């Protein structure tokens, strides 16, 4: 059976606003959450990060050198064609040949690095040493030819000038390697100080091959010239080594900052007023999880932090299979609080109805019975959810079972079995989501019980059957007052496919007075079970439906917007703000 097509219905800005949780005295967000830099990829170590960075940097360096050497080659060709330049250098055809070989080498490395996207660090290091080693050897060879040409021609002034100009080349290579190629400082030092020995290596090579001409190199072998050149290259090497040490330390700090305990961030999958949700992976277990966190600026709000901690504690205490599982909790040195929960592929009821339209009665019953069971378990533990809505009911696959409901986000949970426990929300404020808020919740009644969640589930059922909430309005206050004062239109008003017995169950859940609803979630679950359409949907049909759903439509835990929680003062009339 193909997924049903959703009828055309474009939600306006008001509907989007009402879908958010209300929880603020002035209707404004109390804090913002800044983005977090992510480790892209699963379970990356510092080594794998370095490999990725090395690949990127080598491509950038090779491309930069290709441009620089290309411009030098072009400039040299123009000058050698009689338009200027030094006759001393113009007479040296070997320089032109070296320039050409250098261009070919760098071009080949650029092409290889852009074509081969996956290379090991060993291969990348080999390319690094080949590139800088070959360029240094070419520098030595050109300098050797400059010295030989000067000694044979007796033009020592031009020789010294050309040699000093050439020092810029080795200086550039040293600085580029130190600041752009990722290494620990000791690795950088080995490379750059080896390159810094190039001027002395050139003189040594010349002395071995042309001992009889050394006397002609007074300009190059003088103490003043040697000390000046060594000062240039060794200062460059020291700067490069220091820069590499600083950058290496910064990379390590950033790597540690991207870790939360034993977890690595993989990608952002949701964000909102309370914080962010990331896909993470455990370093050792390699298990994908979802991590919800609050940054220090958000945690600085005592109410926000208290809600966050209570959500963790209350949810972790629940063991029902239809309740989101909590694996871990902690905080980082910078004050970032986080907890780790199971990662669920699938979509929220909000997303499902938004994309595929109202659900058939049998499927609504199949999903709601699971939600009733999970909420009943929470009520037995003394917890009232107070924010049940389509976005907090996640349809997933667990243990080979499709259409498996998970109840999310206990951030507004109310404790009923601990009278002395401090409540996060005042008796004078209203918390929840206007579109799915019970009448007693809308008027700020402090004596809420489990039947407020029953009303919310009735509103969710209404949405699942019709594709719209029970009440809509221009403002959140107008919607809340409608919940408190107006009679709901029967779901069959919007669809003729809703069985009468299921409609009766939904309307009983949406009764204005809690006493007119079912006694508890177990009674509601039984009423749903007794409906004629109960057997119209099963696990096999669910599996078939999910197999026909486009993978692009499947999201993950908390992929839908967070509950934006703001406190509203007690509502006395529909003109209150």
C-alpha positions in Angstrom: 0.0 0.0 0.0 1.5 3.3 -1.1 1.7 6.1 1.5 -1.4 8.3 1.3 -0.9 11.7 -0.4 -1.4 14.7 1.8 -4.1 17.1 0.6 -2.9 20.6 -0.2 -2.6 22.6 3.0 0.0 25.3 3.5 0.5 26.2 7.1 0.8 29.9 7.7 3.0 31.8 10.0 0.4 31.7 12.8 0.2 27.9 12.7 4.0 27.7 12.8 4.0 30.0 15.8 1.3 28.0 17.6 3.1 24.8 17.1 5.8 26.0 19.4 5.7 25.4 23.2 4.7 28.5 25.2 6.7 29.2 28.3 7.7 32.9 28.7 6.6 36.0 30.6 7.0 38.3 27.7 6.7 36.0 24.8 10.4 36.4 24.0 13.1 33.8 24.0 15.2 34.2 27.1 18.4 33.1 25.5 19.9 32.0 22.3 22.0 29.0 21.4 25.1 29.6 19.3 26.1 27.0 16.7 28.7 24.4 17.7 31.6 23.5 15.4 31.2 19.8 14.4 33.5 16.9 13.7 32.3 15.8 10.3 32.5 12.0 10.0 32.0 9.1 12.4 34.2 8.8 15.4 37.1 10.9 14.1 40.3 10.7 16.1 42.9 13.5 16.0 44.8 11.4 13.5 41.9 11.1 11.1 41.2 14.8 11.5 44.9 15.6 10.7 44.8 13.3 7.6 41.8 15.2 6.3 43.4 18.6 7.1 46.7 17.5 5.5 45.0 16.5 2.3 43.2 19.9 2.2 46.3 21.9 3.0 48.5 20.0 0.5 46.0 20.8 -2.2 46.0 24.4 -1.2 49.8 24.7 -0.9 50.4 22.9 -4.2 47.9 25.2 -6.0 49.5 28.3 -4.4 52.9 27.2 -5.5 51.7 26.4 -9.0 50.4 30.0 -9.3 53.6 31.5 -7.9 55.9 29.4 -10.0 53.7 29.9 -13.1 54.0 33.7 -12.7 57.8 33.4 -12.2 58.1 31.2 -15.3 56.0 33.7 -17.3 58.1 36.6 -16.0 61.4 34.8 -16.9 60.2 33.9 -20.4 59.3 37.6 -21.1 62.7 38.8 -19.8 64.6 36.1 -21.7 63.0 37.2 -25.0 64.9 40.5 -24.8 62.5 42.6 -22.9 64.7 43.2 -19.9 66.2 41.3 -17.0 69.7 40.3 -16.1 72.0 39.2 -18.8 73.7 37.0 -16.2 70.5 35.0 -15.7 69.4 35.2 -19.3 72.5 33.4 -20.3 71.6 30.4 -18.0 69.3 28.2 -20.0 69.3 25.7 -17.2 67.1 28.0 -15.1 64.4 27.9 -17.8 64.6 24.1 -17.7 64.4 23.9 -13.9 61.4 26.3 -14.0 59.6 24.0 -16.5 60.4 20.9 -14.5 59.1 22.6 -11.3 55.9 23.5 -13.0 55.3 20.0 -14.3 56.0 18.5 -10.8 53.7 20.9 -9.0 51.0 20.5 -11.7 51.1 16.8 -11.4 50.8 16.9 -7.6 47.9 19.3 -7.8 46.1 17.1 -10.3 46.7 13.9 -8.2 45.5 15.5 -5.0 42.3 16.8 -6.6 41.5 13.5 -8.3 42.3 11.2 -5.4 39.9 12.2 -2.6 40.7 9.4 -0.2 44.4 9.1 0.6 46.1 7.7 3.7 48.3 9.9 5.9 51.3 7.8 4.9 50.7 8.6 1.2 50.0 12.3 2.0 53.2 12.6 4.0 55.1 11.0 1.1 53.6 13.6 -1.3 54.6 16.4 1.2 58.2 15.3 1.5 58.4 14.7 -2.3 57.1 18.2 -3.0 59.2 20.1 -0.6 62.2 17.9 -1.0 62.2 18.2 -4.8 61.7 22.0 -4.7 64.6 22.3 -2.2 66.9 20.2 -4.4 65.9 22.3 -7.5 66.7 25.5 -5.5 70.1 24.0 -4.6 70.7 23.1 -8.2 69.9 26.6 -9.5 72.0 28.2 -6.9 74.9 25.8 -7.8 74.6 26.9 -11.4 74.5 30.6 -10.4 77.7 30.1 -8.5 79.4 28.1 -11.3 78.4 30.7 -13.9 79.6 33.5 -11.7 82.9 31.8 -11.1 83.5 31.0 -14.7 82.5 34.5 -16.0 84.1 36.5 -13.2 80.8 38.5 -12.8 80.7 38.2 -9.0 78.5 41.2 -8.5 75.7 39.8 -10.7 76.3 36.4 -9.0 75.8 37.7 -5.5 72.7 39.7 -6.5 71.1 36.7 -8.2 72.0 34.5 -5.2 70.5 36.9 -2.7 67.3 37.3 -4.8 67.1 33.5 -4.8 67.0 33.4 -1.0 63.3 34.5 -1.2 62.5 31.1 -2.7 63.8 29.0 0.2 62.4 31.5 2.7 58.9 31.1 1.1 59.1 27.3 1.2 60.1 27.3 4.9 57.3 29.6 5.9 54.6 27.9 3.8 55.5 24.5 5.2 55.6 25.7 8.8 52.3 27.6 8.7 50.2 25.5 6.3 51.3 21.9 6.6 49.9 20.3 9.8 52.6 18.8 11.9 53.7 18.5 15.5 56.4 21.1 16.1 59.2 18.5 16.1 58.1 17.2 12.7 58.0 20.7 11.3 61.5 21.5 12.8 63.0 18.4 11.1 61.8 19.6 7.7 62.3 23.3 7.8 65.8 23.2 9.5 66.8 20.7 6.8 65.7 23.2 4.1 67.5 26.0 6.0 70.8 24.1 5.4 70.3 24.5 1.6 72.7 27.5 1.2 75.5 25.6 3.1 74.8 22.4 1.2 75.2 24.4 -2.1 78.6 25.7 -1.1 79.7 22.3 0.1 78.6 20.7 -3.2 80.5 23.4 -5.1 83.6 22.9 -3.0 83.6 19.2 -3.7 83.1 19.5 -7.5 85.0 22.7 -8.2 87.6 23.1 -5.5 89.8 25.1 -7.9 87.0 27.7 -8.4 86.1 28.3 -4.8 88.5 31.3 -4.7 86.3 33.0 -7.3 83.3 32.9 -5.0 84.5 35.6 -2.6 81.1 37.3 -2.7 79.3 34.2 -1.6 81.8 32.7 0.8 82.5 35.8 2.8 81.6 35.7 6.5 79.1 38.6 6.0 77.2 36.9 3.2 77.1 33.5 4.8 76.0 34.9 8.2 73.3 37.0 6.5 71.9 34.1 4.5 71.9 31.8 7.5 70.2 34.5 9.6 67.4 34.7 7.0 66.8 31.0 6.7 67.1 30.2 10.4 64.8 33.0 11.5 62.3 31.6 8.9 62.8 28.1 10.3 62.3 29.3 13.9 59.1 31.2 13.0 57.8 28.2 11.1 58.5 25.9 14.0 56.9 28.2 16.5 53.9 28.7 14.3 53.5 24.9 13.8 53.7 24.4 17.6 51.0 27.0 18.2 48.7 25.7 15.5 49.2 22.1 16.6 48.2 23.0 20.2 45.2 24.8 18.8 44.1 21.8 16.8 44.4 19.6 19.8 42.3 22.0 21.9 39.7 22.2 19.1 39.6 18.4 18.9 39.1 18.1 22.6 36.4 20.8 22.5 34.5 18.7 19.9 34.4 15.8 22.2 31.7 15.3 24.9 33.0 12.7 27.3 33.5 9.6 25.2 31.4 10.9 22.3 32.2 12.5 19.0 29.9 15.0 17.3 28.9 13.8 13.8 26.3 16.3 12.6 23.5 18.7 13.8 20.0 17.2 13.6 17.9 19.7 15.5 18.0 23.0 17.4 15.8 25.4 19.2 15.3 27.4 22.4 16.4 24.7 24.8 19.6 23.9 22.9 20.7 21.6 20.1 20.5 17.9 19.2 23.5 16.3 17.5 24.1 12.8 16.0 27.1 11.5 18.0 29.0 8.3 18.2 30.6 6.5 21.1 34.4 6.2 20.8 34.5 2.6 21.7 31.1 1.1 21.0 30.7 3.0 17.7 27.0 3.2 18.5 25.1 6.2 17.0 23.3 8.2 19.6 21.5 11.6 19.8 23.0 14.2 22.1 20.9 17.0 23.5 22.8 19.9 25.0 22.6 23.4 26.5 25.4 25.9 25.9 26.7 28.0 28.9 24.7 31.0 27.9 21.5 29.0 28.0 22.5 27.1 31.1 23.0 30.5 32.7 19.2 30.7 33.0 18.5 28.8 36.2 15.0 27.9 35.0 16.3 26.5 31.7 19.0 24.5 33.5 16.6 23.1 36.1 14.2 22.0 33.3 17.0 20.4 31.4 18.3 18.4 34.4 14.8 17.4 35.4 14.1 16.2 31.9 17.2 14.0 32.1 16.4 12.6 35.5 12.7 12.0 34.9 13.2 10.4 31.5 16.1 8.2 32.6 13.9 6.8 35.4 11.4 5.5 32.9 12.1 2.0 31.4 9.1 1.6 29.1 10.1 0.6 25.6 8.0 3.3 24.0 9.8 6.0 26.0 13.1 7.5 24.7 16.1 5.8 26.4 18.7 7.9 28.1 22.3 6.5 28.0 24.5 9.1 29.6 24.6 12.6 31.1 27.4 15.1 31.9 29.0 18.4 31.3 32.1 19.9 29.7 34.7 22.2 31.2 33.2 25.2 29.4 29.8 24.6 31.2 28.0 22.9 28.3 25.5 20.4 29.7 24.5 17.4 27.7 22.8 14.0 27.8 22.9 11.1 25.4 19.8 9.3 24.2 19.0 6.6 21.6 19.1 7.7 18.0 15.9 6.8 16.1 15.5 6.8 12.4 12.0 7.7 11.3 9.8 10.8 11.7 7.6 12.5 14.2 3.8 12.3 13.9 3.9 16.0 13.0 6.2 15.3 10.0 4.3 12.2 9.0 0.9 14.0 8.8 2.5 17.0 7.2 4.1 14.9 4.4 1.5 12.2 3.9 -1.8 13.6 5.2 -4.3 12.2 7.7 -3.7 8.6 8.8 -6.3 5.8 8.5 -8.2 4.9 11.6 -6.5 1.6 12.1 -3.1 3.1 12.1 -4.1 5.9 14.5 -5.3 3.3 17.0 -2.1 1.3 16.5 0.1 4.2 17.2 -2.0 5.8 20.0 -2.2 2.6 22.0 1.6 2.5 22.2 1.7 6.1 23.3 -0.9 5.4 26.0 1.2 2.6 27.3 4.3 4.8 27.6 2.4 7.7 29.2 0.7 5.3 31.6 4.1 4.1 32.7 5.2 7.7 33.3 2.0 8.5 35.3 2.6 5.4 37.4 6.0 6.9 38.2 4.4 10.1 39.3 5.2 12.1 36.1 2.9 14.2 34.0 4.3 15.0 30.6 2.4 18.3 30.0 3.7 18.7 26.4 2.4 15.8 24.4 2.1 16.8 20.8 2.8 15.3 17.3 6.3 16.7 17.4 7.0 14.8 20.6 5.7 11.4 19.4 8.3 9.8 17.2 7.4 7.0 14.8 10.4 4.7 14.3 11.7 1.2 13.8 13.0 -0.8 16.8 13.9 -4.4 16.9 12.5 -5.1 13.4 9.1 -3.5 14.4 7.9 -0.6 12.2 5.5 2.1 13.4 7.1 1.9 16.9 6.2 5.0 18.9 8.7 6.8 21.1 7.6 9.5 23.5 10.1 12.3 23.6 10.9 15.5 25.5 9.9 15.4 29.1 11.1 19.0 29.6 7.8 20.2 31.1 7.3 17.1 33.2 5.4 17.7 36.5 6.1 15.6 39.6 3.0 14.3 41.4 4.4 11.8 43.7 6.9 14.2 45.4 4.8 17.0 47.0 7.9 18.6 48.5 9.9 18.6 45.3 10.4 22.1 43.9 8.4 22.8 40.8 10.2 24.6 37.9 7.1 26.4 36.8 5.2 28.7 39.1 1.5 28.3 39.8 1.0 31.7 38.1 2.4 30.6 34.8 1.2 28.5 31.9 3.4 26.0 30.1 2.8 23.8 27.1 1.9 24.0 23.4 -1.2 26.0 22.7 -2.5 23.7 19.9 -2.5 20.7 22.2 -3.0 22.2 25.6 -5.7 21.0 28.0 -8.4 23.5 29.2 -7.1 23.3 32.8 -3.5 23.9 31.5 -4.7 26.8 29.5 -6.3 28.6 32.4 -3.2 27.9 34.7 -4.8 25.4 37.0 -2.0 24.2 39.3 -3.8 21.0 40.2 -3.0 19.1 37.0 -3.1 15.3 36.9 -2.6 12.6 34.3 -5.9 13.6 32.5 -4.2 16.7 31.1 -2.0 14.3 29.1 -5.1 12.4 28.0 -6.6 15.6 26.6 -3.3 16.3 24.7 -3.4 12.7 23.2 -7.0 13.3 22.2 -5.8 16.5 20.4 -3.0 14.5 18.8 -5.5 11.9 17.6 -7.7 14.6 16.2 -4.7 15.9 14.2 -3.7 12.4 13.0 -7.3 11.8 11.7 -8.0 15.2 10.2 -4.6 16.8 9.5 -5.5 19.8 11.6 -5.5 20.5 15.4 -8.8 20.8 17.3 -8.6 24.6 17.6 -6.8 27.2 15.6 -6.6 31.0 16.1 -4.8 34.2 15.4 -2.7 34.1 18.6 -1.6 31.6 21.1 -3.9 33.1 23.7 -6.9 32.8 21.4 -6.1 29.1 20.9 -5.8 28.5 24.6 -9.1 30.3 25.3 -10.7 28.1 22.6 -9.5 25.0 24.4 -11.0 26.3 27.6 -14.3 27.6 26.4 -15.3 26.4 22.9 -16.8 23.0 22.0 -14.7 21.1 19.5 -16.0 20.2 16.1 -16.3 16.4 15.7 -13.4 15.0 13.5 -16.0 13.7 11.1 -16.7 17.3 10.2 -13.4 17.3 8.3 -13.4 13.7 7.0 -16.0 11.1 6.3 -13.5 8.2 6.9 -13.5 8.4 10.7 -15.4 5.6 12.4 -18.0 6.7 14.9 -16.6 4.6 17.8 -13.1 6.1 17.3 -14.6 9.6 17.1 -16.4 9.0 20.4 -13.1 8.0 22.0 -11.4 11.2 20.7 -14.2 13.5 21.8 -14.2 11.9 25.3 -10.5 12.7 25.6 -11.3 16.3 24.5 -13.9 16.8 27.2 -13.6 20.2 28.9 -13.8 18.7 32.4 -11.1 16.2 33.4 -13.9 14.2 35.2 -15.6 13.6 31.9 -12.6 12.0 30.4 -11.3 8.4 30.9 -10.1 7.7 34.4 -6.5 6.9 33.3 -4.4 6.0 30.3 -5.1 2.3 30.7 -8.8 2.9 30.3 -8.1 5.0 27.2 -5.9 2.3 25.8 -8.7 -0.3 26.4 -11.2 2.0 24.7 -9.0 2.2 21.6 -8.6 -1.5 21.6 -12.3 -2.0 21.6 -12.8 0.1 18.4 -13.8 -1.9 15.3 -10.8 -0.6 13.3 -8.2 -2.0 15.8 -7.2 -4.8 13.5 -7.1 -2.7 10.4 -3.4 -2.0 10.8 -0.5 -4.2 11.9 3.3 -4.6 11.9 3.3 -6.2 8.5 1.4 -3.3 6.9 3.6 -0.8 8.7 6.8 -2.5 7.3 5.3 -2.4 3.8 4.4 1.3 4.2 7.9 2.2 5.4 9.5 0.2 2.5 7.7 2.5 0.1 8.6 5.7 1.8 11.3 7.7 0.1 14.5 7.6 2.2 14.8 11.4 1.8 11.6 11.8 3.9 13.0 9.8 6.8 14.5 12.0 9.5 15.8 11.2 13.0 15.2 11.8 16.6 14.6 15.5 17.3 14.9 16.4 13.7 11.7 18.4 14.1 11.9 21.8 15.8 12.5 21.9 19.5 9.8 23.0 21.9 10.4 26.8 22.2 9.6 27.2 25.9 8.5 30.6 27.2 6.5 31.4 30.4 3.2 33.2 30.0 1.5 35.0 32.9 -1.8 33.6 34.1 -4.5 34.3 31.4 -7.6 36.1 32.7 -9.3 36.8 29.4 -8.7 36.4 25.7 -7.3 39.9 25.6 -4.4 39.1 27.8 -0.9 39.3 26.3 
